[in-house]
């Protein structure tokens, strides 16, 4: 399945728009990771635990969106965007959404 932030796919023709698809996950931070983050704030540098947490969250949200698009019969999702929001202290949602479409080669 093609997943893209653009509204067109070079070499492919849009056959049908199937609708909005989305995927999300809500994650909370771990107290141990927070202690590491405090130390990194003092010494500087990447907080690898949070980088890993966000990467896993993005992949899970994308997988859920892709699954929804597949169920609709799509072979691509265009106009993909990510947003985040804080649900409560130390817990955030990562949402990905786009337009499920059916395309074919030109």
C-alpha positions in Angstrom: 0.0 0.0 0.0 1.2 3.5 -0.9 1.2 6.0 2.0 2.0 9.6 1.1 1.6 13.1 2.4 1.0 14.4 -1.2 -2.4 14.6 -2.9 -1.2 12.8 -6.0 1.1 9.9 -6.8 3.4 10.2 -9.8 2.7 7.5 -12.4 -0.7 6.6 -10.8 -4.2 7.8 -11.7 -6.8 8.3 -9.0 -9.7 6.0 -9.7 -11.9 6.4 -6.6 -11.9 8.3 -3.3 -13.0 5.9 -0.6 -12.9 8.3 2.4 -11.2 9.3 5.6 -9.0 6.7 7.4 -7.3 7.1 10.7 -5.2 5.3 13.2 -4.3 6.4 16.7 -2.5 5.3 19.9 -2.4 6.7 23.4 0.8 6.2 25.3 2.1 7.2 28.7 5.6 7.8 29.9 7.4 5.5 32.3 8.8 7.0 35.5 12.2 5.5 34.8 12.3 7.2 31.5 11.3 10.5 33.1 14.3 10.3 35.4 16.6 9.7 32.4 14.9 12.7 30.7 15.7 14.9 33.8 19.4 13.9 33.5 19.4 14.6 29.8 17.9 18.1 30.5 20.9 18.8 32.7 23.6 17.3 30.5 22.0 17.7 27.1 21.5 15.2 24.3 18.9 13.0 22.8 16.4 11.2 25.1 16.5 7.9 23.3 13.7 6.3 25.4 11.3 9.0 24.2 12.5 8.8 20.6 11.9 5.0 20.7 8.4 5.6 22.3 7.4 8.1 19.6 8.7 5.9 16.7 6.8 2.9 18.0 3.7 5.1 18.4 3.9 6.4 14.8 4.3 2.9 13.5 1.3 1.5 15.5 -0.9 4.4 14.4 0.2 3.9 10.7 -0.5 0.2 10.9 -4.0 0.9 12.2 -4.7 3.5 9.5 -3.4 1.1 6.8 -5.6 -1.7 8.2 -8.7 0.5 8.0 -7.8 1.5 4.4 -7.3 -2.1 3.4 -10.7 -3.0 4.7 -12.2 -0.2 2.5 -10.5 -1.7 -0.6 -7.9 1.1 -0.9 -4.4 0.6 -2.4 -3.1 4.0 -1.3 -3.7 6.7 1.3 -3.0 10.3 0.3 -2.7 13.5 2.2 -1.4 11.8 5.3 -0.9 14.0 8.4 0.1 13.3 12.0 -1.1 15.2 15.0 -0.6 14.8 18.8 -2.5 15.9 21.8 -2.1 15.5 25.5 -4.9 13.4 27.0 -3.8 13.9 30.6 -0.6 14.6 32.4 2.1 12.1 31.1 -0.2 10.6 28.4 -0.5 11.6 24.8 -2.4 10.5 21.7 -0.7 10.3 18.4 -3.2 10.3 15.5 -2.5 9.8 11.8 -5.2 10.4 9.1 -5.5 10.6 5.4 -7.7 9.8 2.4 -8.1 6.2 1.3 -8.1 5.9 -2.5 -8.0 3.4 -5.2 -5.4 4.1 -7.9 -4.1 2.4 -11.0 -1.0 2.8 -13.2 -1.3 5.5 -15.9 
